[in-house]
Amino acid sequence: MEHTLSIIKPDAVERNLTEEIKSIFTKNGLKIINSKKIHISKEEAAEFYKVHQSKPFYNDLCAYLSSGPIFVMVLEGEDAVAKNRKLMGATNPKDAEPNTIRKLYGISIDKNSVHGSDSVENAKIEIDFFFKN
């Protein structure tokens, strides 16, 4: 079984979409094995997104992720990383396939409702970031 991190971002939490998004994962064979609702600081967001620090959108991304509560989850399942990314859809909701989370709920390329790990290696790092024991 593979694990991946999923974040329901501030725009979706604010619009009370947490349960709808969680049900998309569970209906598609992903099990939520750990979760919590938190509000991270801009510094924590900067650490989480440090892989993007050279990109022009980095500061806005950090400000956005720390702008309100988020819901973080560890998803488990066969090919969990790839399955989660398929369920999320393209980063820009306009380009996302029908019935993907970002097509259904994303507002813009910046406020696209969810984050998911992009590899098994990054999933481990991201899970450890939010669920350190």
Secondary structure, DSSP 8 states (H G I E B T S, - for coil): -EEEEEEE-HHHHHTT-HHHHHHHHHHTT-EEEEEEEE---HHHHHHHTGGGTTSTTHHHHHHHHTSS-EEEEEEEETTHHHHHHHHH--SSGGGS-TTSHHHHH--SSSS-SEEE-SSHHHHHHHHHHHS--
